[in-house]
């Protein structure tokens, strides 16, 4: 059974037990719009709404009330870590294969407290020529990473990670709507390839070859990281992209772009080898980073409750690898 089908069926059954019929939309996997915040882990329901509100005015995804929302999954896993730098450091160290680094503040979060994770990050300036009238709505109509963290490496320099979070996404082989191609070509043609971008320039590829998901999204996020690094945004001397997804979602790895199929059979591995610096793109499974987070090792009652919630909500965390 496909991972998305399995997760949809499982959560529909779980929500039928958790919510009253009047709280759900006919699909059984969508909450009523006015109850969307209930889709979030209990410990972040207030802080998430405050963080996404003024002055940031971050855009919620259209299906933020859906059980399979990847934006909600990202928040459920990462937002509690925004105020727990020690635990966040362990996760980032695991992702990078290094000792837990010193985490650095990204921005002020709810109640003006220092937060060590930022969400729907578009950069502090218009790196890709996408903003309108000098401004941008985070999470809408411009390239954004689901999350960002900053840390100090072993040499004492500042690094940043743009985090792309996937859950049940899968993509077909149909290209993007051609009506948007003139805008895409104007924006990205001179920003994609070396020496002015992250992609190797000797592979016989054009920007248009990337106009298939997930490659279009992967390209834009890597370009954003590339330009953030060159602008030393937030003091970062290196900016990489970390892609996180469940191991069972094998459909996500399908190579959808015809021009890229000759490079391999795994979309994420193919994209990595197209980069001038392949190590600037990392992929990790959700289980690798969070499978060891259990209530038994939680340092306080709230963290224990959060770990229990993740294990109940995302039961694939409890499944054996492979």
C-alpha positions as CSV (number, residue, x, y, z in Angstrom):
1,X,0.0,0.0,0.0
2,X,1.3,3.5,-0.9
3,X,2.5,5.5,2.1
4,X,0.1,8.3,1.4
5,X,-2.9,6.0,1.1
6,X,-1.9,4.2,4.3
7,X,-1.4,7.4,6.3
8,X,-4.7,8.8,5.1
9,X,-6.6,5.7,6.0
10,X,-4.9,5.5,9.4
11,X,-5.5,9.1,10.3
12,X,-9.1,9.0,9.1
13,X,-9.8,6.2,11.6
14,X,-7.9,7.9,14.4
15,X,-9.7,11.2,13.8
16,X,-13.1,9.5,13.8
17,X,-12.3,8.4,17.4
18,X,-10.8,11.8,18.4
19,X,-13.2,14.3,16.9
20,X,-17.0,14.6,16.7
21,X,-18.5,14.3,13.2
22,X,-19.5,18.0,13.4
23,X,-15.8,19.0,13.8
24,X,-14.7,17.2,10.7
25,X,-15.3,18.0,7.0
26,X,-16.8,15.2,4.8
27,X,-13.4,13.8,3.9
28,X,-12.8,12.7,7.5
29,X,-9.2,13.9,7.3
30,X,-9.9,17.7,7.4
31,X,-11.0,19.7,10.4
32,X,-13.4,22.5,10.1
33,X,-11.5,25.7,9.2
34,X,-12.3,27.3,12.6
35,X,-10.7,24.3,14.3
36,X,-7.5,24.3,12.2
37,X,-5.3,25.1,15.2
38,X,-6.4,21.7,16.7
39,X,-4.3,20.1,14.0
40,X,-1.2,21.3,15.8
41,X,0.5,19.7,18.8
42,X,-1.1,21.0,22.0
43,X,2.1,22.6,23.2
44,X,2.4,25.0,20.2
45,X,-1.3,25.8,19.5
46,X,-1.0,29.3,21.0
47,X,2.6,30.1,20.1
48,X,2.2,29.0,16.5
49,X,-0.9,31.3,15.9
50,X,1.0,34.2,17.6
51,X,4.1,33.5,15.5
52,X,2.3,33.4,12.2
53,X,0.3,36.6,13.1
54,X,1.4,40.2,13.1
55,X,4.0,41.6,12.6
56,X,5.3,38.6,10.5
57,X,1.9,37.8,8.9
58,X,3.1,34.4,7.7
59,X,0.8,32.6,5.3
60,X,-0.8,29.3,6.4
61,X,-1.0,26.7,3.7
62,X,-4.4,26.2,2.1
63,X,-4.7,22.7,3.7
64,X,-3.4,23.5,7.1
65,X,-6.6,21.9,8.5
66,X,-5.7,18.6,6.8
67,X,-4.3,15.6,8.7
68,X,-1.6,15.1,6.0
69,X,-0.4,18.7,5.9
70,X,3.4,18.8,5.7
71,X,3.4,22.4,7.0
72,X,1.6,21.3,10.1
73,X,4.0,18.2,10.4
74,X,7.0,20.5,10.2
75,X,5.6,22.7,13.0
76,X,4.6,19.8,15.1
77,X,8.2,18.4,15.0
78,X,10.3,21.6,14.9
79,X,8.4,24.4,16.6
80,X,8.7,22.9,20.1
81,X,12.5,22.8,19.5
82,X,12.6,26.6,18.8
83,X,12.7,27.2,22.5
84,X,14.7,24.1,23.4
85,X,18.2,24.8,21.9
86,X,19.9,21.9,23.7
87,X,17.5,19.3,22.3
88,X,17.6,21.1,18.9
89,X,21.3,20.8,18.9
90,X,21.1,17.1,19.3
91,X,18.8,16.8,16.3
92,X,21.0,19.0,14.1
93,X,24.2,17.2,15.2
94,X,22.5,13.9,14.2
95,X,21.5,15.4,10.8
96,X,25.0,16.6,10.0
97,X,26.9,13.8,11.6
98,X,28.8,16.1,14.0
99,X,28.8,16.8,17.7
100,X,25.8,18.8,18.9
101,X,26.7,22.4,17.9
102,X,25.9,25.6,19.6
103,X,22.6,26.8,18.3
104,X,22.2,30.5,17.5
105,X,19.1,32.6,17.7
106,X,17.2,33.0,14.3
107,X,14.7,35.7,15.4
108,X,12.3,36.6,18.1
109,X,9.3,34.2,18.4
110,X,6.1,34.2,20.4
111,X,6.1,36.7,23.2
112,X,9.3,38.2,21.9
113,X,11.4,35.3,23.2
114,X,14.6,34.2,21.4
115,X,13.7,31.4,19.0
116,X,16.3,29.0,17.5
117,X,14.2,27.9,14.6
118,X,12.5,30.2,12.0
119,X,9.6,29.1,9.8
120,X,8.6,29.8,6.2
121,X,12.0,31.5,5.6
122,X,12.3,33.6,2.4
123,X,15.6,35.3,3.3
124,X,16.1,38.8,4.6
125,X,16.4,40.3,1.1
126,X,15.0,39.5,-2.3
127,X,17.8,37.1,-3.3
128,X,15.9,35.6,-6.3
129,X,14.0,38.6,-7.6
130,X,10.6,37.4,-6.5
131,X,9.4,40.0,-4.1
132,X,6.8,42.6,-5.1
133,X,7.4,46.3,-4.3
134,X,10.2,45.3,-2.0
135,X,8.2,43.1,0.3
136,X,7.2,39.5,0.6
137,X,4.6,37.4,2.5
138,X,6.5,34.5,4.1
139,X,5.0,31.2,2.9
140,X,3.3,32.6,-0.2
141,X,4.3,33.6,-3.8
142,X,8.0,33.4,-3.2
143,X,10.6,30.7,-2.6
144,X,10.6,29.8,1.1
145,X,12.1,27.1,3.2
146,X,9.8,25.4,5.7
147,X,12.3,26.2,8.4
148,X,15.8,27.6,9.1
149,X,18.3,27.1,11.9
150,X,21.7,28.7,12.6
151,X,24.6,27.3,14.6
152,X,28.2,27.7,15.3
153,X,30.5,25.1,13.7
154,X,33.6,23.6,15.3
155,X,35.7,26.4,13.8
156,X,33.6,29.0,15.5
157,X,32.0,30.2,12.2
158,X,28.2,30.6,11.7
159,X,26.3,28.3,9.4
160,X,22.7,28.0,8.4
161,X,20.5,25.2,7.3
162,X,17.3,25.7,5.3
163,X,15.0,22.8,6.1
164,X,12.5,21.3,3.6
165,X,9.9,19.1,5.3
166,X,8.0,16.4,3.5
167,X,5.3,14.1,4.7
168,X,3.1,12.3,2.1
169,X,4.0,14.3,-1.0
170,X,4.3,12.6,-4.3
171,X,4.7,14.1,-7.8
172,X,3.7,13.1,-11.3
173,X,5.6,13.6,-14.6
174,X,3.5,16.5,-15.8
175,X,5.6,19.7,-16.2
176,X,4.6,23.0,-14.6
177,X,2.0,25.1,-16.4
178,X,3.9,26.6,-19.4
179,X,2.1,29.9,-18.9
180,X,4.5,30.6,-16.1
181,X,7.6,29.8,-18.0
182,X,8.5,33.3,-19.2
183,X,8.5,34.6,-15.6
184,X,10.5,31.5,-14.4
185,X,13.1,31.9,-17.1
186,X,13.5,35.6,-16.5
187,X,14.0,35.1,-12.7
188,X,16.2,32.0,-12.6
189,X,18.1,31.5,-15.8
190,X,21.1,33.5,-14.6
191,X,20.9,32.3,-11.0
192,X,20.9,28.5,-11.5
193,X,24.2,27.5,-13.0
194,X,27.8,28.0,-11.9
195,X,29.5,30.4,-11.4
196,X,26.4,32.3,-10.5
197,X,24.4,29.4,-9.0
198,X,24.6,26.0,-7.4
199,X,24.2,23.7,-10.5
200,X,27.1,22.4,-12.5
201,X,27.2,24.2,-15.9
202,X,28.7,21.3,-18.0
203,X,25.9,18.8,-17.9
204,X,24.0,20.1,-20.9
205,X,21.0,21.2,-18.8
206,X,18.8,24.2,-19.0
207,X,16.6,25.8,-16.3
208,X,13.5,24.5,-18.1
209,X,14.7,21.0,-17.5
210,X,13.9,21.6,-13.8
211,X,10.3,22.7,-14.4
212,X,8.9,19.4,-12.9
213,X,8.2,18.9,-9.2
214,X,10.0,18.2,-6.9
215,X,13.0,19.5,-8.9
216,X,11.6,23.0,-9.4
217,X,11.3,23.4,-5.7
218,X,14.6,21.8,-4.9
219,X,16.3,24.1,-7.4
220,X,14.8,27.3,-6.0
221,X,15.7,26.4,-2.4
222,X,19.2,25.6,-3.4
223,X,19.5,28.9,-5.2
224,X,18.2,30.7,-2.1
225,X,20.8,28.9,0.1
226,X,23.5,29.8,-2.5
227,X,22.7,33.5,-2.5
228,X,22.1,33.7,1.3
229,X,25.6,32.3,1.7
230,X,27.2,34.8,-0.6
231,X,25.4,37.6,1.1
232,X,26.6,36.2,4.5
233,X,23.0,36.6,5.7
234,X,22.8,36.5,9.4
235,X,26.6,36.1,9.5
236,X,26.4,32.7,7.9
237,X,29.5,31.7,5.9
238,X,27.9,28.5,4.8
239,X,24.2,27.8,4.0
240,X,23.0,24.3,3.1
241,X,19.6,22.6,2.5
242,X,18.4,19.7,4.7
243,X,15.6,17.6,3.2
244,X,13.5,15.6,5.8
245,X,10.9,13.0,4.8
246,X,9.6,9.6,6.1
247,X,11.6,6.6,4.8
248,X,8.4,4.9,3.7
249,X,7.4,7.6,1.3
250,X,9.3,6.1,-1.7
251,X,7.1,7.8,-4.2
252,X,8.8,11.1,-3.3
253,X,12.0,9.7,-4.9
254,X,10.6,9.3,-8.4
255,X,12.6,11.1,-11.1
256,X,9.9,13.1,-12.8
257,X,11.9,15.3,-15.1
258,X,12.7,13.6,-18.4
259,X,16.1,15.4,-18.9
260,X,17.2,14.2,-15.4
261,X,16.3,10.5,-15.7
262,X,19.7,9.6,-17.2
263,X,21.4,10.7,-14.0
264,X,19.8,8.0,-11.8
265,X,16.6,6.6,-10.3
266,X,16.4,8.5,-7.1
267,X,15.2,12.1,-7.4
268,X,17.0,13.4,-4.3
269,X,20.3,11.6,-5.1
270,X,20.1,12.9,-8.7
271,X,19.6,16.4,-7.5
272,X,22.6,16.2,-5.2
273,X,25.0,15.0,-7.9
274,X,24.0,18.0,-10.1
275,X,25.4,20.4,-7.5
276,X,28.8,22.0,-7.8
277,X,29.1,21.2,-4.0
278,X,27.0,18.0,-3.5
279,X,27.4,18.3,0.3
280,X,25.3,21.5,0.2
281,X,22.2,19.2,0.0
282,X,21.5,16.7,2.7
283,X,18.7,14.2,3.0
284,X,17.6,12.5,6.2
285,X,14.6,10.5,7.2
286,X,12.2,11.7,9.8
287,X,12.9,8.5,11.7
288,X,16.6,9.1,11.7
289,X,16.2,12.4,13.4
290,X,13.2,11.9,15.7
291,X,12.8,8.1,16.1
292,X,14.9,8.2,19.2
293,X,12.9,11.0,20.8
294,X,10.8,9.2,23.3
295,X,8.9,10.2,26.5
296,X,11.5,8.2,28.5
297,X,14.3,10.6,27.7
298,X,12.3,13.8,27.9
299,X,13.8,16.3,30.3
300,X,10.5,17.8,31.5
301,X,6.8,17.1,31.6
302,X,5.9,19.3,28.6
303,X,8.6,17.7,26.4
304,X,7.4,14.2,27.5
305,X,3.9,15.1,26.5
306,X,5.1,16.4,23.1
307,X,7.2,13.2,22.4
308,X,4.1,11.1,23.3
309,X,2.0,13.2,20.9
310,X,4.5,12.7,18.0
311,X,4.5,9.0,18.5
312,X,0.7,8.8,18.5
313,X,0.2,11.1,15.6
314,X,3.0,9.9,13.4
315,X,3.1,6.2,14.1
316,X,5.7,5.5,11.3
317,X,8.3,6.8,13.8
318,X,7.8,3.6,15.8
319,X,8.2,1.3,12.8
320,X,11.5,-0.6,12.2
321,X,13.7,0.8,9.5
322,X,13.2,-0.6,6.0
